[in-house]
Amino acid sequence: MHLSRVAALCTLAHHASSRLLCARLLSSCAGLFSPSHHHRRLQHPQKQQQRLREQYAQRRGMRLVRFSETSGDASPRLGLELEAGGDVVALGGSRFQGGDMVAFLEGGEEAMQAARRSLDLREVVVPRSRLRLHAPVHQPDKVVCVGMNYRDHCAEQNAAVPTEPIIFSKFASAITGPYDDIVHSDETNELDWEVELAFVIGKQGKRIEEAAAMSHVAGFTVAHDVSARDWQMRRNGRQWLLGKTFDSFCPLGPALVTPDELSDPHKLGIRCRVNGQLVQDSSTEQLIFKTEALIAWVSRFVTLYPGDVFLTGTPPGVGVFRKPPVFLKRGDMVECEIDQIGSIANKVV
C-alpha cells in the first residue's frame, strides 16, 4: 500500500477549493494498488511525486479576483478566493503587481501556474471582512456583447431564433465592480436589468476554430448588462451602443472562475432578482450560440486579446417586455447570480 502517495493526495484534496476537484483527486487513487504501478513507484519515488504535483496543479480550478483592503493600501491587487465568498489569498511577486488582470492573463500558462503555487503556499490570506472586490477585469481591449442569444428570451419577444450571432459592444468605461452602484443617469427614463454569463479571453487568436476555442478562455464570470431601453430601442438611430454603455452599465464579478472549476458552463442556473423578487430564472443550456461558437464567429473579423470580455446574452424576464413594462428606479437593488460562479449585487443610485 503506497501510503506516501495516499497521504499526498489527501493533503492536496484538503487544500482543494471544490468538490469537483476532490472527486478528480480521489479518482486518481484507483491505480495505486496495481503491481506495475508499485514497481514504477519503487523505481522513481521522487519523479512520481513530482508528476503527481504537476497533474494536480494543471487540473485544479481557480477563482481569480481583483481586490483591495478596506484599511491601509487601497490599491487593487490580484488574488484567489479559497472558496466562493471566502477569504482571499493575495498573489505576490512582480507579475501580480498593480492588480492588472489583463497583464496577468498575457502571462499565459506560466502565470496561471505561478498563481496555483501561491494558492498552495497561502503566505498572505486576507479575511473577507477586510477586503473590497473589484471587477475581475478592467480596461480590456474589447467588451463584446451578444443579443437575442437565449431561446426562451426570443420566445418572450415572439422573435425568430437568430441564424447568426447578433454582436454589439460596450465601452470598457462601463465596467464596474460586483457590489458597486449603478448610476441612474437623468438621460434615461427606462433603465432595465439583464443577467448574463460572461467569459474572458486568455490567449490571443484570430480565426479560431470551434474545436480549439475553449483553450482561449481564461474563465467565466457574472455580468449585468444594464440597459437604457429608450436609447437602445428608439433613439440614436436604434443603434444599441449608447443605450448599453453609460458609465456603470457593466457590473462584473465576483470572480473570474477558470473553466476546470465548472461542471459545464452551458448547463448552469442563471437568475436575476430585483429587491428580492425573482425576475429572471433560466439555464445557460438555453444559449443559442455557446462559448465556442461565439469565439469562432467574432474571431473571423477581429483579433481576440487576453482580457477581452464577452457577454453572452440574457434569458427572459427583462422589464421592457413585461405588461406593463417595469423599469429600475433609484434605490432598487439588483442581484445577478449564476450557479458555481457566484452572485453580484448592485444598488441603483
C-alpha positions in Angstrom: 0.0 0.0 0.0 1.6 3.3 -1.1 0.8 5.3 2.0 3.1 8.2 1.0 1.1 8.9 -2.2 -2.2 8.4 -0.4 -1.0 10.9 2.1 0.0 13.3 -0.6 -3.4 13.0 -2.3 -5.2 13.6 1.0 -3.1 16.7 1.6 -3.9 18.0 -1.9 -7.6 17.2 -1.5 -7.6 19.1 1.8 -6.5 22.2 0.0 -8.9 21.8 -2.9 -11.4 24.5 -3.4 -14.2 22.5 -4.8 -16.0 19.1 -4.5 -15.4 18.6 -8.2 -11.6 18.8 -7.7 -11.8 16.4 -4.7 -13.6 13.9 -6.8 -10.9 14.1 -9.5 -8.2 13.7 -7.0 -9.8 10.7 -5.3 -10.4 9.0 -8.7 -6.6 9.1 -9.3 -6.2 6.7 -6.4 -7.7 3.9 -8.5 -4.3 2.6 -9.8 -2.4 2.8 -6.5 -2.5 -0.9 -5.8 -1.5 -2.4 -9.1 1.8 -4.4 -9.2 3.0 -2.4 -12.2 2.4 0.9 -10.5 4.1 -0.4 -7.4 7.2 -1.3 -9.4 7.3 2.2 -11.0 6.8 3.8 -7.6 9.7 2.0 -6.1 11.9 2.8 -9.0 11.3 6.6 -9.2 9.7 7.8 -6.0 10.7 11.5 -6.4 9.6 11.6 -10.1 6.3 10.0 -9.3 5.6 12.6 -6.5 6.6 15.5 -8.8 4.4 14.2 -11.6 1.5 14.0 -9.2 2.1 17.6 -8.1 2.2 18.7 -11.7 -1.0 16.8 -12.6 -2.8 18.3 -9.6 -1.7 21.9 -10.5 -2.8 21.5 -14.1 -6.3 20.2 -13.2 -7.1 22.5 -10.3 -9.6 25.2 -10.9 -9.2 28.7 -9.5 -11.3 31.7 -8.6 -9.3 34.8 -9.6 -10.2 38.2 -8.1 -9.1 41.8 -8.1 -9.4 43.2 -4.6 -8.3 46.0 -2.2 -8.1 46.0 1.5 -10.5 48.2 3.4 -7.8 49.5 5.6 -4.3 50.6 4.6 -3.2 50.5 0.9 -6.4 50.6 -1.2 -4.7 49.8 -4.4 -6.2 46.9 -6.3 -4.3 43.6 -6.1 -4.8 40.2 -7.6 -5.8 37.2 -5.5 -7.6 33.9 -5.4 -10.7 33.0 -3.4 -10.3 30.0 -1.2 -13.9 29.3 -2.0 -16.9 31.2 -3.3 -17.5 34.1 -0.9 -14.4 33.1 1.2 -11.1 34.6 2.2 -8.6 35.6 -0.5 -5.0 34.6 -1.0 -3.1 37.6 -2.1 -0.8 36.9 -5.1 2.8 38.0 -4.6 5.6 38.7 -7.0 6.2 41.2 -9.8 3.9 39.5 -12.3 0.9 40.2 -10.0 1.7 43.8 -9.0 -0.8 46.6 -9.9 -3.9 44.4 -9.9 -3.8 44.2 -13.7 -5.7 41.1 -14.7 -5.1 41.7 -18.4 -1.3 41.8 -17.9 -1.6 38.7 -15.8 -3.5 36.8 -18.5 -0.9 37.9 -21.0 1.5 35.8 -19.0 -0.3 32.7 -20.2 0.1 29.3 -18.6 3.3 30.3 -16.7 1.3 33.0 -14.9 -1.5 30.5 -14.1 0.9 28.0 -12.7 2.5 30.7 -10.5 -1.0 31.6 -9.2 -1.6 28.0 -8.3 1.7 27.8 -6.4 0.7 30.9 -4.5 -2.6 29.2 -3.6 -0.6 26.3 -2.2 1.7 28.5 -0.1 -1.1 30.8 1.2 1.6 33.2 2.5 -0.9 36.1 2.8 -4.6 35.4 3.4 -6.9 38.4 3.6 -10.1 37.8 5.5 -13.3 38.5 3.6 -14.4 41.1 6.1 -11.3 43.2 5.3 -11.5 43.5 1.6 -13.4 45.0 -1.3 -13.8 43.2 -4.6 -13.4 45.0 -7.9 -14.4 43.9 -11.3 -12.1 40.9 -12.1 -11.1 42.6 -15.4 -10.9 46.3 -16.1 -9.8 48.2 -19.2 -9.9 45.3 -21.6 -9.3 45.8 -25.3 -12.9 44.8 -26.1 -16.3 44.2 -24.4 -18.2 42.0 -26.9 -21.9 41.6 -26.3 -24.4 39.2 -27.9 -28.1 40.0 -28.4 -31.0 37.6 -28.7 -28.9 34.6 -27.6 -31.4 32.7 -25.4 -34.1 30.6 -27.0 -36.6 31.4 -24.2 -35.7 35.2 -24.5 -36.6 35.0 -28.2 -39.8 33.3 -27.4 -40.6 36.0 -24.8 -40.5 38.6 -27.7 -42.2 36.4 -30.3 -38.9 36.8 -32.3 -37.3 34.3 -34.6 -34.2 32.5 -33.4 -31.2 34.2 -35.0 -29.2 32.2 -37.5 -26.0 34.2 -36.8 -24.8 35.8 -33.6 -26.0 39.4 -33.1 -22.9 41.3 -32.0 -22.7 44.7 -30.4 -20.4 46.2 -27.8 -19.9 48.3 -24.6 -17.1 50.7 -23.9 -14.7 49.4 -21.2 -15.6 52.5 -19.2 -19.0 50.9 -18.4 -17.3 48.2 -16.3 -17.8 48.5 -12.6 -17.4 46.2 -9.6 -19.6 43.4 -8.4 -21.0 45.4 -5.5 -20.6 48.9 -6.8 -23.6 51.2 -7.5 -25.3 51.5 -10.8 -25.8 55.2 -11.7 -29.3 56.1 -12.9 -28.5 58.9 -15.3 -31.0 61.6 -15.9 -30.5 60.9 -19.6 -32.8 57.8 -19.4 -36.2 57.0 -18.1 -36.1 53.3 -19.0 -33.4 51.6 -17.0 -33.5 47.8 -17.3 -31.8 44.7 -16.0 -30.1 41.8 -17.8 -28.2 39.0 -16.0 -25.6 37.4 -18.3 -22.9 34.7 -18.3 -19.6 36.4 -19.3 -16.3 34.8 -20.3 -12.9 36.3 -20.6 -10.3 35.6 -23.3 -7.0 34.2 -22.0 -5.0 33.7 -25.2 -4.7 35.8 -28.4 -6.2 34.4 -31.6 -7.7 35.2 -35.0 -9.9 32.8 -37.0 -10.1 30.4 -34.1 -11.7 27.0 -34.8 -14.6 26.0 -32.6 -12.7 22.8 -31.6 -9.8 25.0 -30.2 -12.0 27.8 -28.8 -12.1 26.7 -25.1 -8.3 26.8 -25.0 -8.6 30.6 -25.5 -10.9 31.0 -22.5 -9.3 32.2 -19.2 -12.6 31.9 -17.2 -16.2 32.8 -16.6 -17.9 35.4 -14.5 -21.3 37.0 -13.8 -22.3 40.2 -15.8 -25.1 42.6 -15.6 -25.9 44.2 -18.9 -27.6 47.3 -17.6 -29.6 48.8 -20.5 -31.3 52.2 -21.2 -34.1 50.9 -23.4 -35.2 54.4 -24.7 -31.7 54.9 -26.1 -31.4 51.3 -27.3 -34.7 50.9 -29.0 -35.9 54.3 -30.2 -33.1 56.9 -30.1 -29.6 57.1 -31.7 -31.0 55.6 -34.9 -31.8 52.4 -33.0 -28.2 51.6 -32.7 -27.7 49.8 -29.4 -24.4 51.2 -28.4 -25.4 54.3 -26.4 -28.2 52.5 -24.6 -25.8 49.9 -23.4 -22.7 51.8 -22.4 -23.5 54.5 -19.9 -21.0 54.6 -17.0 -21.6 51.7 -14.6 -23.6 49.8 -17.1 -21.4 46.6 -16.9 -21.0 45.2 -13.3 -18.8 42.2 -13.4 -17.7 39.6 -10.8 -17.3 38.4 -8.2 -14.5 36.2 -9.5 -13.0 35.0 -12.8 -13.7 31.3 -12.5 -11.4 29.0 -14.6 -13.2 26.5 -16.8 -11.9 23.5 -14.9 -13.8 24.8 -11.8 -17.1 24.4 -13.5 -19.0 21.2 -14.3 -20.3 22.6 -17.6 -20.6 26.4 -18.3 -23.5 25.7 -20.6 -25.7 23.9 -18.0 -25.8 26.5 -15.2 -28.7 28.0 -13.5 -28.9 31.8 -14.1 -31.1 34.2 -12.2 -31.8 37.9 -11.5 -33.6 39.4 -8.5 -34.8 43.0 -8.1 -35.4 44.0 -4.5 -35.5 40.3 -3.6 -38.1 39.4 -6.3 -37.1 36.8 -8.8 -37.4 38.3 -12.3 -35.2 36.1 -14.4 -34.8 32.4 -13.9 -33.3 30.1 -16.6 -30.3 28.0 -17.6 -27.3 28.6 -19.8 -28.4 25.5 -21.6 -30.8 27.8 -23.4 -27.9 29.6 -25.1 -28.3 29.5 -28.9 -24.6 30.3 -29.7 -22.4 28.9 -26.9 -18.9 29.9 -26.0 -17.0 28.0 -28.7 -19.3 29.3 -31.5 -19.1 32.9 -30.3 -15.3 32.8 -30.2 -15.1 31.3 -33.7 -17.6 33.8 -35.1 -16.1 37.0 -33.7 -12.5 36.0 -34.3 -13.3 35.8 -38.0 -13.5 39.6 -38.0 -11.2 40.8 -35.2 -8.2 39.5 -33.3 -9.1 38.5 -29.7 -6.7 39.5 -27.0 -6.2 38.4 -23.4 -8.7 40.2 -21.2 -11.4 40.7 -23.8 -14.8 40.2 -22.2 -17.8 38.5 -23.9 -21.3 39.0 -22.5 -23.3 36.1 -23.9 -26.9 37.3 -23.7 -29.7 37.3 -21.3 -32.7 35.0 -20.6 -36.3 36.1 -20.4 -37.8 38.3 -17.7 -36.4 41.7 -18.5 -38.5 44.7 -17.6 -39.2 46.1 -21.0 -41.2 43.1 -22.2 -43.4 42.9 -19.1 -47.0 44.0 -19.4 -46.9 46.8 -18.4 -43.1 47.5 -18.7 -41.2 47.8 -15.4 -38.0 49.8 -15.1 -35.5 50.3 -12.4 -35.6 53.3 -10.1 -33.2 54.8 -7.7 -32.9 52.8 -4.5 -33.6 49.4 -6.2 -31.2 46.6 -5.5 -30.4 44.1 -8.4 -28.8 40.8 -7.7 -27.4 38.6 -10.6 -26.5 35.0 -9.9 -25.1 32.1 -11.8 -24.6 28.6 -10.2 -21.0 27.7 -9.4 -19.7 31.2 -10.3 -21.4 33.4 -7.7 -23.6 36.5 -7.4 -23.2 40.2 -7.8 -25.4 42.9 -6.2 -25.7 46.5 -7.3 -27.8 49.3 -5.9 -29.3 51.8 -8.3 -28.5 55.4 -7.3 
